[in-house]
Amino acid sequence: MPPIFIAQNYLSAFSEGFEKHTRLYSLRPLPNSNPLTRMPKKTVRITPLRLFSLKNFRRSLSHENALPQLALLAILVGVITAFVMILFRSFIEVGADSLFGINSENFEMLDIVVRFLSPIIGATLIGVLLFRLPSNKRETGVAHVMSKLSEYQTRLPVINALVQFFAGGIALVAGLSGGREGPAIHLGATGASVLGSTLKLPYNSIRILVACGAAAAIASSFNTPIAGVIFAMEVVVMEYSIATFIPVIISAVTGAVLVRAVFGSVAAFTVPPVDLTGPTELPYIIAAGFVIGCFAALFVQLVELFARSKISSYWVRASIAGVLTGCVGLVIPQALGIGYDTVDLILAEQYTVSLLITFLVAKLVVTAGCVGLGIPLGVIGPSLVIGATLGALAGTVGGALMPASASPISLYVLLGMTAMMAAILQAPLFSLMAVLELTANPNIILPAMLIIVVATMTMSQVFRKKSVFTSRLSALGLGYPPAPMTQYLLRTGVESLMTRNFLVLDPETNINELRQALISHAVAGKPFPEWIIVESEPTGETSILRGEEALNASNSNFGSPPKLDEMPQLKRDLPHISVRSTLAEALWSLEQTESETLCVRELTNATVGPIVGVLSRRHIVNHSALTQGPPISP
């Protein structure tokens, strides 16, 4: 019988799948005289799988739709994020109370000298603590999380999270202008990343857990679970899929419930009942949206200008941010800190137009300065405050132009908050849901949708500005989000697609020894090996050939038996990849090495472990449906 038919018979005889429960597998010899097939009938008992082992748990997570496992992990991420948020907010509140005898928002109550010195001392302290760190260790906030998501392995370093926690907390206690939501997102995402790394989970699942941490952080910090979910999907991962949506929802709910149990569930702002007076105001709302979009573009431009400052010393940059904030605090103390208390005053119409204009300029410049110069603070909270100020000005002007038909100023305040945040973040749906949950007022939905569209398009289309986060990534030379096909491949781990049907042999093995190895492999009740891996122990060099090719060679060489390392069919210098990797990283590795096949290994930071699988380009292409006709044949 020709060797190729023997190969086909063996492939047919040994390619039966393993059942989940114990069963008997009977190997039957083929009716011919080849030595490989003269095997006694042997019965092999296959033991049940340990279905609930951590190894099987990791393996199941490598699949794209491992919802039960991800749901369980999402609960853990929500608990971890809530705990970190409670610590972070307590750090800020206790620090402000201990040092100044106020809560973290009432900087107007401080003495004028304290208002001037507090930001300077805080910023200088941050600069002194961090200036010896490498610049990559000082990267914090949402942009840092997104930059790590643009990498294949999604590892958020703990050192950056510690910098975010303590430096961000010091900055907020000292009154530097910025938000706590950006630090919260970084801390929540890092907690999720550390959990995944500790359990050695596949990287495709860690990406989803990072999104869960971001959602739980927004839900915990803002007390807005729906907005947390939308933020994670719209801003952080920039894609929507059921496999991501469900765990993110679970994590956001878990985090919000636990933080509400500690800090209560009161809405962030006190908003009187408001509604749009009539459709005649819609043209004016469109005009207001255009103006807010212009200010959003100005804010992003200022952040970029401060970030491009030629001052290289970090402690000098931080000190400049402190001096800038301190000088502003002398005149406009409301510009210190986040500014949520100022929003309540604006909603209550306790202001003058001159004060609003002065506060708007001060808050815009000082926040852009602090964020651009590297103070580890966020922009989400200040965007709400700046938007509220613009909305109050728009409402005041609208009341003067249309005294009989203008809506209450508080409605314009809410619309300004929504539009400004949507434009700066380029996240319209998140902004709409955030303001709706923060104010518990559904009457703003219709006009808010209109003003969000106008403000977002003004910034992105008229001024060609990206969001404040993607602008930062562009400055670092990173493209975000990844291409759609790359995003698709990032959802799946290599372990879900690789084959475990291989045989590892030494390069000194000759054809006769190969034949005996195949006999032993078959007698042990294992399927015919799809791949023969030739691994050199001293050098670590790995080569590969197909099982059918090895079988053909074993049946056609009966003279002086050549060694495996001498076979012309052998594909040498095989690349390898970690079993935790995604298909995107695997495809990149294949393209970089111009190979068609790679080995999947158990890899750690210190050692290169054993081979656990083989993955080919054909498997990835067929899985991702890159071809338009039928799948590529072997």
VODRENVO-98846 format. One record per residue (C-alpha): residue in three letters; x, y, z. Coordinates in steps of 0.05 Angstrom, whole numbers. Example, Ala and Ser with C-alpha at 12.3 -4.5 7.8 and 13.67 -1.06 7.14 Angstrom:
BEGIN
aa/east/north/up
ALA/246/-90/156
SER/273/-21/143
END
This chain:
BEGIN
aa/east/north/up
MET/0/0/0
PRO/29/69/-18
PRO/52/110/43
ILE/2/165/31
PHE/-56/117/39
ILE/-26/90/103
ALA/-22/162/128
GLN/-95/173/110
ASN/-116/109/146
TYR/-79/130/209
LEU/-108/200/207
SER/-177/168/202
ALA/-163/117/257
PHE/-134/164/308
SER/-170/231/297
GLU/-230/214/341
GLY/-244/268/394
PHE/-239/255/468
GLU/-305/252/504
LYS/-317/292/568
HIS/-331/230/610
THR/-292/164/617
ARG/-300/117/559
LEU/-262/61/524
TYR/-222/74/462
SER/-205/13/420
LEU/-146/17/372
ARG/-153/-31/313
PRO/-94/-50/269
LEU/-98/-36/195
PRO/-101/-99/151
ASN/-32/-94/117
SER/39/-115/130
ASN/71/-48/146
PRO/109/-52/213
LEU/73/10/238
THR/6/-25/233
ARG/23/-92/265
MET/0/-70/333
PRO/-38/-112/384
LYS/-108/-90/400
LYS/-103/-47/461
THR/-155/-16/506
VAL/-138/51/537
ARG/-178/83/594
ILE/-180/158/590
THR/-188/191/657
PRO/-241/245/667
LEU/-219/317/659
ARG/-211/360/720
LEU/-265/407/697
PHE/-257/457/753
SER/-182/462/756
LEU/-148/530/747
LYS/-114/503/684
ASN/-180/487/652
PHE/-208/553/675
ARG/-152/590/640
ARG/-162/548/578
SER/-236/564/575
LEU/-220/638/580
SER/-179/635/517
HIS/-244/627/478
GLU/-280/689/453
ASN/-346/676/489
ALA/-325/651/558
LEU/-383/689/591
PRO/-393/647/655
GLN/-319/651/672
LEU/-315/725/655
ALA/-377/739/696
LEU/-345/708/757
LEU/-281/748/747
ALA/-321/812/735
ILE/-350/806/805
LEU/-280/801/834
VAL/-258/861/793
GLY/-318/901/818
VAL/-301/885/890
ILE/-227/902/881
THR/-243/967/846
ALA/-294/988/898
PHE/-244/975/953
VAL/-191/1017/918
MET/-241/1073/905
ILE/-261/1075/978
LEU/-187/1080/998
PHE/-174/1134/946
ARG/-233/1178/964
SER/-219/1168/1038
PHE/-147/1189/1027
ILE/-171/1254/995
GLU/-226/1269/1045
VAL/-184/1253/1107
GLY/-124/1291/1079
ALA/-165/1354/1065
ASP/-199/1350/1133
SER/-134/1338/1171
LEU/-94/1393/1137
PHE/-146/1447/1126
GLY/-208/1428/1166
ILE/-251/1427/1103
ASN/-278/1377/1054
SER/-241/1367/989
GLU/-283/1420/952
ASN/-288/1481/998
PHE/-223/1516/981
GLU/-259/1583/981
MET/-260/1578/1058
LEU/-184/1577/1063
ASP/-142/1637/1080
ILE/-113/1673/1019
VAL/-42/1654/1038
VAL/-61/1581/1045
ARG/-97/1582/978
PHE/-33/1608/946
LEU/17/1562/980
SER/-23/1497/982
PRO/-20/1482/907
ILE/53/1503/903
ILE/74/1459/961
GLY/32/1401/935
ALA/59/1405/864
THR/131/1414/888
LEU/124/1353/933
ILE/97/1312/875
GLY/155/1336/831
VAL/208/1318/883
LEU/177/1249/895
LEU/172/1231/822
PHE/228/1267/785
ARG/277/1209/793
LEU/228/1160/762
PRO/234/1144/688
SER/182/1180/646
ASN/146/1114/630
LYS/137/1102/705
ARG/103/1169/712
GLU/50/1155/659
THR/-19/1155/690
GLY/-93/1164/676
VAL/-139/1141/621
ALA/-88/1152/565
HIS/-40/1105/601
VAL/-93/1051/605
MET/-109/1059/531
SER/-35/1057/513
LYS/-29/990/549
LEU/-91/964/514
SER/-56/980/448
GLU/-3/929/468
TYR/-13/854/459
GLN/-3/835/532
THR/-42/890/569
ARG/1/894/631
LEU/-10/955/674
PRO/50/964/720
VAL/36/969/795
ILE/88/1025/802
ASN/47/1071/757
ALA/-16/1056/798
LEU/21/1074/862
VAL/43/1139/830
GLN/-29/1152/809
PHE/-57/1137/878
PHE/-9/1179/921
ALA/9/1234/872
GLY/-62/1242/849
GLY/-88/1242/920
ILE/-36/1295/941
ALA/-55/1338/882
LEU/-129/1337/898
VAL/-117/1350/972
ALA/-71/1409/954
GLY/-124/1440/908
LEU/-91/1429/841
SER/-142/1434/786
GLY/-163/1366/758
GLY/-211/1309/767
ARG/-210/1245/808
GLU/-245/1202/755
GLY/-183/1194/711
PRO/-141/1168/770
ALA/-200/1123/790
ILE/-202/1092/721
HIS/-127/1079/722
LEU/-131/1047/791
GLY/-190/1003/774
ALA/-159/980/709
THR/-93/964/744
GLY/-129/924/797
ALA/-161/882/742
SER/-94/874/706
VAL/-59/851/770
LEU/-115/801/783
GLY/-107/772/713
SER/-31/770/718
THR/-33/737/786
LEU/-79/682/761
LYS/-38/677/696
LEU/-100/686/654
PRO/-96/692/578
TYR/-86/762/553
ASN/-151/765/514
SER/-189/758/579
ILE/-145/809/615
ARG/-166/861/563
ILE/-238/850/582
LEU/-222/853/656
VAL/-187/919/646
ALA/-251/946/614
CYS/-289/919/674
GLY/-242/956/721
ALA/-252/1021/683
ALA/-327/1013/684
ALA/-328/997/759
ALA/-284/1058/772
ILE/-330/1106/736
ALA/-391/1074/769
SER/-358/1079/838
SER/-330/1149/830
PHE/-389/1182/796
ASN/-443/1137/825
THR/-464/1124/753
PRO/-464/1050/735
ILE/-495/1058/665
ALA/-446/1113/647
GLY/-389/1068/672
VAL/-409/1013/624
ILE/-414/1061/565
PHE/-347/1094/582
ALA/-311/1028/582
MET/-340/1009/515
GLU/-339/1077/480
VAL/-274/1107/506
VAL/-229/1052/533
VAL/-238/991/487
MET/-276/1028/432
GLU/-317/967/411
TYR/-383/935/429
SER/-391/859/436
ILE/-434/815/480
ALA/-373/780/507
THR/-348/847/534
PHE/-414/880/551
ILE/-440/829/602
PRO/-378/826/646
VAL/-371/901/644
ILE/-443/910/667
ILE/-432/861/724
SER/-369/896/747
ALA/-400/965/743
VAL/-460/943/784
THR/-416/909/836
GLY/-372/970/844
ALA/-429/1019/848
VAL/-467/979/900
LEU/-407/972/946
VAL/-387/1045/942
ARG/-460/1067/953
ALA/-460/1026/1017
VAL/-402/1070/1043
PHE/-414/1139/1014
GLY/-489/1136/1000
SER/-530/1142/936
VAL/-545/1216/934
ALA/-540/1249/865
ALA/-476/1288/853
PHE/-513/1353/838
THR/-577/1383/864
VAL/-619/1400/803
PRO/-688/1432/804
PRO/-741/1404/757
VAL/-728/1434/689
ASP/-753/1422/618
LEU/-747/1453/550
THR/-797/1509/541
GLY/-810/1496/467
PRO/-780/1478/400
THR/-766/1551/384
GLU/-703/1546/428
LEU/-672/1490/387
PRO/-635/1537/338
TYR/-605/1574/398
ILE/-584/1507/429
ILE/-550/1489/363
ALA/-512/1555/366
ALA/-493/1542/439
GLY/-467/1474/419
PHE/-422/1505/366
VAL/-393/1553/418
ILE/-381/1498/468
GLY/-347/1457/414
CYS/-300/1515/401
PHE/-281/1519/475
ALA/-271/1444/477
ALA/-222/1449/419
LEU/-187/1507/455
PHE/-180/1465/518
VAL/-149/1406/481
GLN/-103/1454/444
LEU/-80/1484/511
VAL/-66/1415/540
GLU/-24/1399/479
LEU/14/1464/484
PHE/32/1453/557
ALA/50/1380/543
ARG/98/1402/487
SER/135/1449/534
LYS/210/1443/524
ILE/222/1440/600
SER/249/1370/610
SER/256/1368/686
TYR/193/1339/716
TRP/198/1374/783
VAL/204/1441/747
ARG/143/1426/705
ALA/104/1405/767
SER/126/1467/804
ILE/103/1511/747
ALA/34/1478/750
GLY/33/1492/825
VAL/52/1565/817
LEU/0/1574/762
THR/-54/1544/805
GLY/-33/1583/867
CYS/-35/1650/829
VAL/-105/1633/803
GLY/-126/1613/873
LEU/-110/1682/899
VAL/-163/1713/854
ILE/-211/1656/838
PRO/-210/1604/894
GLN/-268/1568/860
ALA/-219/1545/807
LEU/-181/1502/857
GLY/-195/1427/861
ILE/-248/1393/819
GLY/-302/1447/826
TYR/-365/1407/838
ASP/-387/1455/894
THR/-383/1511/843
VAL/-430/1473/797
ASP/-482/1471/853
LEU/-476/1547/861
ILE/-483/1557/786
LEU/-545/1512/785
ALA/-574/1555/841
GLU/-558/1618/800
GLN/-514/1647/855
TYR/-465/1683/809
THR/-454/1744/766
VAL/-437/1744/693
SER/-368/1775/706
LEU/-353/1721/757
LEU/-374/1667/708
ILE/-328/1695/653
THR/-269/1702/701
PHE/-280/1632/729
LEU/-286/1603/659
VAL/-219/1631/636
ALA/-184/1612/701
LYS/-211/1541/703
LEU/-197/1529/630
VAL/-124/1551/634
VAL/-105/1523/701
THR/-135/1454/687
ALA/-101/1450/619
GLY/-36/1471/653
CYS/-39/1419/708
VAL/-58/1362/661
GLY/-10/1383/605
LEU/49/1393/652
GLY/42/1322/679
ILE/3/1328/745
PRO/-31/1259/751
LEU/-103/1284/749
GLY/-163/1273/704
VAL/-203/1318/658
ILE/-273/1288/665
GLY/-293/1327/727
PRO/-265/1394/703
SER/-299/1385/636
LEU/-366/1383/672
VAL/-348/1446/711
ILE/-325/1485/650
GLY/-387/1461/612
ALA/-432/1483/669
THR/-401/1553/666
LEU/-410/1558/591
GLY/-481/1533/597
ALA/-497/1586/650
LEU/-470/1640/605
ALA/-511/1612/546
GLY/-573/1610/589
THR/-563/1681/613
VAL/-554/1707/542
GLY/-614/1666/519
GLY/-657/1695/574
ALA/-639/1765/551
LEU/-653/1749/478
MET/-717/1710/490
PRO/-745/1734/557
ALA/-814/1704/545
SER/-795/1636/517
ALA/-726/1618/545
SER/-718/1556/588
PRO/-690/1561/658
ILE/-615/1574/663
SER/-606/1509/701
LEU/-627/1470/638
TYR/-572/1505/599
VAL/-523/1489/655
LEU/-538/1415/646
LEU/-534/1420/571
GLY/-467/1454/576
MET/-440/1400/622
THR/-462/1346/574
ALA/-436/1380/511
MET/-368/1399/539
MET/-353/1330/566
ALA/-377/1297/501
ALA/-333/1342/459
ILE/-269/1337/501
LEU/-275/1261/507
GLN/-307/1250/439
ALA/-356/1205/476
PRO/-427/1229/463
LEU/-465/1169/491
PHE/-424/1166/555
SER/-433/1240/567
LEU/-509/1236/557
MET/-516/1178/605
ALA/-468/1208/656
VAL/-505/1274/662
LEU/-572/1237/663
GLU/-549/1194/721
LEU/-513/1251/757
THR/-574/1296/756
ALA/-630/1245/756
ASN/-668/1289/707
PRO/-694/1256/643
ASN/-721/1321/615
ILE/-653/1339/587
ILE/-647/1279/540
LEU/-677/1310/477
PRO/-640/1377/477
ALA/-577/1343/504
MET/-575/1297/444
LEU/-577/1356/398
ILE/-524/1398/432
ILE/-478/1338/440
VAL/-479/1324/366
VAL/-464/1397/348
ALA/-408/1405/400
THR/-375/1338/383
MET/-376/1351/308
THR/-351/1422/317
MET/-289/1398/352
SER/-275/1337/309
GLN/-296/1363/240
VAL/-286/1438/243
PHE/-223/1440/285
ARG/-199/1369/268
LYS/-185/1354/341
LYS/-184/1285/371
SER/-205/1271/442
VAL/-158/1293/497
PHE/-139/1219/508
THR/-125/1200/436
SER/-87/1265/426
ARG/-40/1243/482
LEU/-32/1175/449
SER/-18/1207/382
ALA/37/1249/415
LEU/68/1183/439
GLY/64/1155/369
LEU/10/1104/385
GLY/-50/1091/339
TYR/-115/1078/376
PRO/-160/1040/370
PRO/-127/981/334
ALA/-152/961/265
PRO/-218/923/265
MET/-187/856/247
THR/-134/865/301
GLN/-188/879/352
TYR/-224/816/330
LEU/-161/774/338
LEU/-147/806/406
ARG/-211/775/433
THR/-186/703/425
GLY/-127/668/458
VAL/-81/621/421
GLU/-98/564/469
SER/-169/561/441
LEU/-143/549/370
MET/-77/513/376
THR/-70/438/366
ARG/-42/394/420
ASN/-33/336/373
PHE/43/335/364
LEU/104/294/381
VAL/170/324/405
LEU/234/287/383
ASP/309/299/387
PRO/345/322/323
GLU/390/261/327
THR/330/215/319
ASN/335/173/256
ILE/280/146/213
ASN/278/78/247
GLU/272/111/315
LEU/218/157/286
ARG/179/94/265
GLN/185/65/334
ALA/163/131/366
LEU/101/132/322
ILE/85/60/341
SER/92/76/415
HIS/49/138/406
ALA/-6/97/373
VAL/-2/40/423
ALA/-12/91/479
GLY/-80/106/448
LYS/-62/175/423
PRO/-85/204/356
PHE/-36/204/299
PRO/8/265/310
GLU/-8/323/264
TRP/61/353/275
ILE/130/326/291
ILE/171/378/329
VAL/247/371/328
GLU/276/408/388
SER/349/416/404
GLU/361/418/479
PRO/428/455/480
THR/411/510/432
GLY/335/513/440
GLU/327/513/364
THR/260/485/343
SER/240/456/275
ILE/177/423/251
LEU/147/378/197
ARG/78/349/186
GLY/61/281/213
GLU/42/255/144
GLU/111/276/117
ALA/145/239/174
LEU/103/177/162
ASN/119/178/88
ALA/193/184/104
SER/190/127/154
ASN/161/81/100
SER/207/101/44
ASN/275/97/78
PHE/299/27/94
GLY/373/36/77
SER/419/80/117
PRO/369/116/161
PRO/378/192/158
LYS/368/235/220
LEU/308/281/228
ASP/354/341/227
GLU/376/322/157
MET/306/317/127
PRO/293/368/72
GLN/220/375/92
LEU/240/404/160
LYS/219/476/172
ARG/272/508/216
ASP/278/566/265
LEU/207/560/288
PRO/182/621/327
HIS/149/610/394
ILE/96/648/434
SER/66/646/503
VAL/4/603/515
ARG/-28/666/544
SER/-21/706/479
THR/-76/728/433
LEU/-85/710/360
ALA/-65/781/342
GLU/3/772/373
ALA/10/703/341
LEU/-5/731/272
TRP/44/788/283
SER/98/739/303
LEU/85/697/241
GLU/90/758/197
GLN/154/783/230
THR/189/716/221
GLU/157/701/153
SER/136/633/181
GLU/74/592/171
THR/75/556/238
LEU/95/572/310
CYS/103/535/375
VAL/61/554/436
ARG/99/548/501
GLU/89/558/575
LEU/129/622/584
THR/147/661/646
ASN/190/723/656
ALA/249/679/676
THR/242/614/638
VAL/220/584/572
GLY/174/526/588
PRO/154/465/549
ILE/117/465/483
VAL/42/457/495
GLY/14/468/425
VAL/25/486/352
LEU/-11/542/315
SER/-8/556/241
ARG/-26/616/199
ARG/-79/572/165
HIS/-115/564/232
ILE/-116/639/244
VAL/-138/657/174
ASN/-194/606/175
HIS/-216/629/244
SER/-219/703/226
ALA/-250/690/157
LEU/-198/732/122
THR/-209/693/58
GLN/-271/700/16
GLY/-284/628/-7
PRO/-278/563/31
PRO/-226/554/86
ILE/-155/540/65
SER/-143/466/61
PRO/-84/433/98
END
